[in-house]
C-alpha cells in the first residue's frame, strides 16, 4: 500500500551579514582580493529584512502566493509584494537577529556566544513566535548573553567565527577542537546554520500538519552539510540532532547525502519505509547552506541587481501511511539515473521522466505538473545560467515530440500547462523538486490536478570521486482509496503490458 504526503513546511532565514562573512564567494574574494570593487559595493547591495520578506518568490516559497502568480512579471527583484508577511501558510521567513538566537538554542555544547545587550533586545521578539513556545520549547533554551569583550577576545585570539548583525559583531561560534579542522569554528557555524533551519522547518511542520510530534518515528535529513570529526567526517547524524531540539522525542533519524538530488532520494526512502510497514510516520527534512549565500553576487552587483541569495532555506515533508485522502507517493514508479544512463540532457530526462512514465503506461502529456529544479530565474539569469525550470520543461516537451505525443508547435503550450516559473533560493538541494510538493498536495486535494512528478538532480562529480551525474524522480497522484483494487496503480503485469504496447507503438511510428 502506498504512503501519502500528509504535511509540508518551508522556511527561510534572512542572513545578510552572513552573505559578507560566510558565503563562499565572498570569503574567497576576501582572501584573494580584499580591496576588490565587489567587496566595496557589496554592503550597499544587501536587502533589509522587509525587502527580503516582500520579495514575491520568497512569499511563494512560504505558501503566501501561488507559483503561477510569478508569470505576471519578467523580474521581481524590482517589485514589492503587497500584503507580504513573514508568517506563511506553509512556514515563515525569520529575521537574522532571531535566527542567531535559534542557532544558540540548537547548540548543545556551548559553542555559540551572544552579546548580552543583543540577547536582551532580541529575546522578547523571539519568544513571541508561537512555534518557539511551549513547555520545554525552543525559546526556553536561550541562555544569558556575555560581555562583548569576551566575544572580541574569542574572535581575535582563539579562532572563533564572528557573528554580525547590521555590520556589528554581536556574537561568535567557538571551535570545538584545537587541531581537528572538521570541528573548526567555520565548519561548526555551517553545521549549526543547517541544523537551525532544519529545526525551524520541523517546528513549522508540527504547525502545518497538526501531527503529534511523538508519533514521528523517523527523521531523514537530506541537507548538504556533512557532520563529523577527523575520524568520520560525514558520520552524521543531523536528523536526530534536529529532531531532539524540535521535540520529536520518539523519533530516530539518519542522514541521506546525494548533493542536490538528496531530497528525492530521501522521499523514496521515506515512502518505502512507510509502505513496507516499518514506520507509520517519517519526516524528510533539510536545512540550508551558508556557503551558497551570495554565490552569484558578483554578477548581481555588476548588473545592478540586489544580492538575492541572502536567505538560507529549509523544508520538511511528512510521509505517512495511507489514509485514503492525502496524495499518494507511488513507490512502484520512480525514475533513476543509473551508472550507464549517460549525462546528456536528453539521456537524463529520458531516465528520470520518460522511463517511469512508460512504466506507468501513460504519456508524458498525462502528468499534470512536473517539478524539477525550481531555481528562481531572478537569480540565475543575471549570472548567465538562464531560466533553469523553463529549460527543463522544454527538454521534457522535446521528448514528447520525439515520442510522437506532442506536435513541435505545441512545445510552448506544454511548458505553460505542465510547468511553472521558478521561485526557490539557490541552496543546492532546496530547489530540486521539493518546493512544489506543498502546492501539489493542495492542488490534488482540491481536485485541480491529479498527478505531479518530482525530479531531483545531483552533480556527483563535485566530490571528485566520480564523473557521474545523478538524478531520481517520484510520482505523486490523487488518492484513489486504500482498497487493494482501488489504488489507481496498475499491477506489475498490467504495467509491463502497457509498456510493451507503448514501445511497439513508437517502433511502428518510427517505421512509417
C-alpha positions in Angstrom: 0.0 0.0 0.0 1.4 3.4 -1.0 2.3 6.1 1.6 0.9 9.6 1.5 2.1 13.2 1.8 0.4 14.4 5.0 2.1 17.7 5.6 4.8 20.1 4.3 6.6 23.2 5.6 9.1 25.7 4.1 11.2 28.2 5.9 13.8 30.9 5.1 16.3 32.7 7.3 17.3 36.1 6.2 21.1 36.4 6.7 22.6 39.5 5.0 25.6 39.7 7.3 26.3 36.1 6.7 26.5 36.8 3.0 29.5 39.0 3.7 31.2 36.9 6.3 30.2 33.3 5.5 29.3 33.0 1.8 32.0 31.1 -0.1 32.1 33.6 -2.9 32.8 36.5 -0.5 35.2 34.7 1.8 37.2 33.5 -1.2 37.2 37.1 -2.6 38.4 38.5 0.7 41.2 36.0 0.8 42.4 36.7 -2.8 41.5 40.3 -3.3 40.5 42.0 0.0 40.2 45.5 -1.6 38.2 44.5 -4.6 35.5 46.7 -6.1 32.9 43.9 -5.5 33.6 43.8 -1.7 33.4 47.5 -1.6 30.0 47.6 -3.3 28.5 44.6 -1.6 27.1 46.2 1.6 25.0 48.6 -0.4 23.6 45.8 -2.5 22.2 43.9 0.6 18.5 43.9 1.3 16.7 44.7 4.5 14.5 42.1 6.1 11.4 43.9 4.9 12.7 43.9 1.4 13.5 40.2 1.5 10.1 39.4 3.1 8.3 41.4 0.5 10.1 39.7 -2.4 7.4 37.7 -4.3 9.4 34.5 -4.8 10.1 34.3 -1.1 6.4 34.8 -0.4 5.6 31.9 -2.8 8.2 29.8 -1.0 6.4 30.0 2.3 3.0 29.5 0.7 1.5 33.0 0.7 1.2 33.1 -3.1 0.9 30.6 -5.9 3.9 29.8 -8.2 1.7 30.8 -11.2 1.5 34.3 -9.9 5.1 34.8 -10.8 4.2 34.8 -14.5 2.8 38.3 -14.1 6.3 40.0 -14.3 9.6 39.3 -16.1 11.6 40.2 -12.9 10.6 40.5 -9.3 13.7 42.0 -7.5 12.5 45.5 -8.6 9.0 45.0 -7.2 7.5 45.0 -3.7 4.8 42.3 -3.0 1.7 43.9 -1.5 0.3 42.3 1.7 3.5 40.3 2.3 4.0 38.8 5.8 6.9 37.0 7.5 4.5 34.2 8.5 3.2 32.0 5.7 0.7 29.3 5.3 3.5 26.7 4.9 6.2 28.3 7.0 8.0 31.6 7.7 10.8 34.0 6.9 12.8 34.6 10.1 15.0 37.7 10.5 18.7 37.4 11.1 18.7 38.5 14.8 16.1 36.0 15.8 17.9 33.3 13.7 21.0 33.8 15.8 19.0 33.0 18.9 17.6 29.9 17.2 21.2 28.9 16.4 22.1 29.2 20.1 19.0 27.2 21.0 20.3 24.4 18.7 23.8 24.5 20.3 24.3 21.5 22.6 27.9 22.3 23.5 28.0 26.0 24.5 29.7 26.9 21.2 27.5 29.9 20.4 28.2 33.1 22.4 26.0 36.1 22.0 26.4 39.6 23.4 24.2 40.4 26.5 22.7 43.5 25.1 21.8 41.7 21.8 20.2 38.8 23.7 18.2 41.1 25.9 16.9 43.1 22.9 16.1 40.1 20.7 14.7 37.5 23.2 11.3 39.1 23.6 10.7 39.1 19.8 12.0 35.5 19.6 9.7 34.3 22.4 6.6 35.8 20.7 6.9 33.3 17.8 4.3 30.7 18.6 6.4 27.8 17.1 9.1 28.6 19.7 6.8 28.4 22.6 5.5 25.7 24.9 6.9 23.7 27.8 10.5 22.8 27.0 10.2 24.7 23.8 13.0 26.3 21.8 12.5 29.8 23.5 13.3 28.2 26.8 16.8 27.1 25.6 18.1 30.7 25.2 20.9 31.4 27.7 22.0 34.8 29.0 24.4 36.8 26.9 28.1 37.6 27.7 30.1 40.8 27.6 31.3 41.9 24.1 34.9 41.9 25.4 34.7 38.1 25.7 33.4 37.7 22.2 36.1 40.0 20.8 38.8 38.0 22.5 37.5 34.7 21.2 37.4 36.0 17.6 40.8 37.8 17.8 42.8 35.2 19.7 41.0 31.9 19.8 39.9 31.2 16.1 36.2 31.8 16.8 34.0 32.7 13.9 32.3 36.0 14.3 28.5 36.6 14.1 27.5 40.0 12.8 24.2 41.9 12.8 23.8 45.2 11.0 27.6 45.1 10.3 28.4 44.9 14.1 30.0 42.0 16.0 27.3 40.6 18.3 28.4 37.0 18.9 30.6 34.1 17.7 30.9 30.4 17.3 33.8 28.8 19.1 36.0 26.0 17.8 35.5 22.6 19.4 39.0 21.2 18.9 42.5 22.6 18.7 43.6 20.6 15.6 40.6 19.0 14.0 39.5 21.1 11.0 36.2 19.3 11.0 35.5 20.9 14.4 36.8 24.3 13.5 34.6 27.3 14.2 34.0 27.8 10.4 32.6 24.2 9.9 30.6 24.3 13.2 29.0 27.5 12.1 28.0 26.0 8.8 26.6 22.9 10.6 24.7 25.0 13.2 23.0 27.1 10.5 22.0 23.9 8.7 20.7 22.4 11.9 18.8 25.6 12.9 17.0 25.9 9.6 16.1 22.2 9.7 14.8 22.6 13.2 12.7 25.6 12.1 11.2 23.5 9.3 10.3 20.7 11.8 8.7 23.2 14.1 6.5 24.5 11.3 5.7 21.0 10.1 4.1 20.4 13.5 2.0 23.5 13.0 1.0 22.9 9.4 0.2 19.2 9.7 -1.1 19.3 13.3 0.6 16.0 14.0 1.6 14.8 17.4 5.4 15.1 17.4 5.7 11.9 19.4 4.0 10.0 16.6 7.0 10.7 14.3 9.2 7.6 14.3 12.0 8.6 11.8 13.5 11.8 10.5 15.7 11.7 7.4 17.9 14.7 6.9 18.9 15.4 3.3 20.8 18.7 3.5 24.3 19.2 2.0 26.4 19.6 5.2 28.4 16.6 6.5 28.7 16.4 10.3 31.6 14.6 11.9 35.2 14.8 13.2 38.6 13.8 11.8 37.9 10.1 12.2 34.4 10.2 10.4 34.0 13.4 8.5 30.5 12.7 7.2 29.3 10.4 10.0 26.2 12.4 10.9 23.6 12.4 12.4 22.0 15.8 11.6 18.5 14.3 11.5 18.5 13.1 15.1 20.2 16.2 16.3 17.4 18.4 14.8 14.6 16.1 16.0 15.9 16.5 19.5 15.6 20.3 19.5 12.2 20.2 17.7 10.7 17.9 20.3 10.3 14.7 18.3 11.1 12.6 21.3 10.1 9.2 19.9 11.9 9.7 16.6 15.1 8.1 15.4 17.0 9.6 12.5 19.7 9.3 9.8 21.2 11.4 7.1 20.9 10.9 3.3 23.5 12.7 1.2 23.5 12.9 -2.6 24.1 16.6 -3.4 21.1 18.3 -4.9 19.3 15.0 -5.6 19.2 14.0 -1.9 15.7 15.3 -1.1 14.1 13.0 -3.7 16.3 10.1 -2.7 15.1 10.7 0.9 11.4 10.8 -0.2 11.8 7.5 -1.9 13.4 6.1 1.2 10.6 7.5 3.4 7.9 6.2 1.1 9.4 2.7 1.1 9.8 2.7 4.9 6.1 3.6 5.4 4.7 1.4 2.6 6.6 -1.6 4.0 5.0 -1.1 7.4 8.3 -0.4 9.1 7.1 3.1 10.3 3.8 4.9 10.2 5.2 8.5 10.0 8.6 9.5 8.5 9.7 13.1 8.1 12.1 14.2 5.3 13.8 17.5 6.2 16.7 19.7 5.3 18.4 22.9 6.4 20.3 25.2 4.2 23.8 26.2 3.4 25.8 29.4 4.3 28.4 28.6 1.7 25.9 29.4 -1.1 24.9 32.8 0.3 25.8 35.4 -2.3 27.1 32.7 -4.7 26.2 34.7 -7.8 26.8 38.0 -6.0 29.5 39.3 -8.3 27.2 39.1 -11.4 24.3 40.6 -9.4 26.3 43.6 -8.3 27.8 44.1 -11.7 24.3 44.3 -13.3 22.7 46.4 -10.6 20.7 43.6 -9.1 20.5 43.3 -5.3 22.0 40.3 -3.5 19.1 37.9 -3.9 20.9 35.0 -2.4 20.6 36.4 1.1 18.4 33.7 2.6 19.1 30.2 4.0 16.3 27.7 3.1 14.8 24.7 4.8 11.9 22.3 4.3 10.1 19.3 5.8 7.7 16.8 4.4 5.6 14.4 6.4 5.2 10.9 4.8 2.6 8.7 6.5 0.6 5.5 6.0 -2.2 5.7 3.5 -5.3 7.4 5.0 -7.4 7.3 1.8 -7.3 11.1 1.5 -3.9 12.6 1.1 -1.9 12.4 -2.2 -0.1 9.1 -2.6 3.6 8.5 -3.4 3.6 5.8 -6.0 6.6 3.7 -4.8 6.5 1.4 -7.7 7.1 4.2 -10.2 10.4 6.0 -9.8 12.9 7.4 -12.3 16.6 6.5 -11.8 19.7 7.9 -13.4 21.8 4.8 -13.5 25.5 4.4 -13.9 25.0 3.6 -17.6 22.3 6.2 -18.3 24.6 8.9 -19.9 24.9 12.5 -18.9 23.4 14.4 -21.9 20.3 16.4 -21.1 18.2 14.1 -23.3 19.6 10.9 -21.6 19.0 12.4 -18.2 15.4 13.4 -18.9 14.7 10.0 -20.6 15.9 8.2 -17.4 14.1 10.5 -15.0 10.9 11.2 -16.8 10.2 9.1 -19.9 11.2 5.7 -18.4 9.0 6.0 -15.3 6.1 7.3 -17.4 6.4 4.3 -19.7 6.4 2.1 -16.6 3.2 3.8 -15.6 1.7 3.1 -19.0 1.0 6.7 -19.7 2.1 9.5 -22.0 4.3 12.4 -20.9 1.4 14.7 -21.5 -0.7 12.9 -18.9 1.4 14.1 -16.0 -0.4 17.2 -14.8 2.7 19.0 -13.4 6.4 18.4 -13.4 8.6 19.8 -10.6 12.2 19.8 -11.5 14.9 22.3 -10.5 12.7 25.2 -9.3 15.6 27.8 -9.3 14.5 31.4 -9.3 15.4 33.0 -12.7 15.8 36.4 -11.0 19.0 34.8 -9.5 20.2 32.6 -12.4 19.6 34.9 -15.4 22.0 37.7 -14.4 24.6 35.0 -13.7 24.3 33.7 -17.2 22.7 30.4 -16.2 19.4 31.2 -17.9 15.9 30.1 -16.8 16.6 26.6 -15.4 12.9 25.5 -15.0 12.0 26.7 -18.4 14.9 24.8 -19.9 13.9 21.6 -18.2 10.3 21.9 -19.4 11.3 22.4 -22.9 13.5 19.3 -22.7 10.5 17.2 -21.5 8.4 18.7 -24.2 11.1 17.8 -26.8 11.0 14.2 -25.6 7.2 14.2 -26.0 7.7 15.5 -29.6 10.2 12.8 -30.3 7.8 10.1 -28.9 5.0 11.4 -31.2 2.9 12.6 -28.2 3.2 16.3 -29.0 3.5 18.5 -32.0 6.5 20.7 -32.3 4.2 23.8 -32.4 2.8 22.8 -29.0 6.1 23.0 -27.0 5.4 26.4 -25.5 1.8 25.4 -24.6 3.1 22.2 -23.0 5.7 24.2 -20.8 3.0 26.6 -19.7 0.4 23.8 -18.8 2.8 21.3 -17.2 5.4 23.6 -15.8 5.7 26.7 -13.6 8.2 29.6 -13.1 10.9 29.0 -10.5 10.9 30.6 -7.1 13.3 28.7 -4.8 16.5 30.2 -3.4 19.8 28.8 -4.8 20.6 26.5 -1.9 21.5 23.4 -4.0 19.2 20.7 -2.7 16.4 23.1 -1.8 15.2 23.9 -5.4 15.3 20.3 -6.6 11.6 19.4 -7.0 10.6 19.7 -3.3 9.4 23.3 -3.2 6.3 22.3 -5.3 5.2 19.4 -3.1 3.1 21.6 -0.7 1.3 23.3 -3.6 0.9 19.9 -5.4 -0.7 18.5 -2.2 -3.2 21.3 -2.0 -4.0 21.2 -5.7 -4.6 17.5 -5.7 -6.8 17.7 -2.6 -8.8 20.4 -4.3 -9.2 18.4 -7.4 -7.3 20.9 -9.6 -4.7 18.3 -10.7 -4.4 14.5 -10.4 -0.6 14.0 -10.5 2.8 15.5 -10.3 6.3 14.2 -10.9 9.0 15.5 -8.6 12.5 15.4 -10.0 15.8 15.7 -8.2 19.2 16.1 -9.9 22.7 16.0 -8.5 26.3 16.7 -9.5 28.2 13.8 -8.0 31.4 15.0 -9.8 31.7 17.9 -7.4 33.1 15.5 -4.8 35.9 14.4 -7.1 35.1 10.7 -6.6 33.3 10.1 -9.9 32.4 12.0 -13.1 28.9 10.7 -12.9 25.7 12.8 -12.8 22.8 11.7 -10.6 19.0 12.0 -10.5 15.8 10.4 -9.3 12.1 11.1 -9.6 8.9 10.1 -7.9 5.3 10.2 -8.9 2.6 11.7 -6.6 -1.0 11.3 -7.5 -4.5 11.7 -6.3 -5.5 9.1 -3.6 -8.0 6.6 -5.0 -8.7 4.9 -1.7 -7.0 2.3 0.4 -8.5 -0.8 -1.0 -6.2 -3.2 -2.9 -8.1 -2.8 -6.1 -8.7 1.0 -5.7 -5.2 2.3 -5.5 -5.2 3.7 -9.1 -1.9 1.9 -9.7 -1.7 -0.9 -12.4 -0.5 -4.3 -11.4 3.1 -5.3 -12.3 1.8 -7.4 -15.2 -0.5 -4.7 -16.4 2.3 -2.2 -16.2 4.6 -4.4 -18.2 2.0 -5.0 -20.9 1.3 -1.2 -21.2 5.0 -0.5 -21.5 5.3 -3.2 -24.3 2.3 -1.7 -26.1 3.8 1.8 -25.8 7.2 0.6 -27.2 5.5 -1.2 -30.1 3.6 1.9 -31.0 6.7 4.0 -31.0 8.6 1.5 -33.2 5.6 1.4 -35.6 5.5 5.2 -35.8 9.3 5.3 -36.5 8.9 2.7 -39.3 6.4 4.9 -41.2 
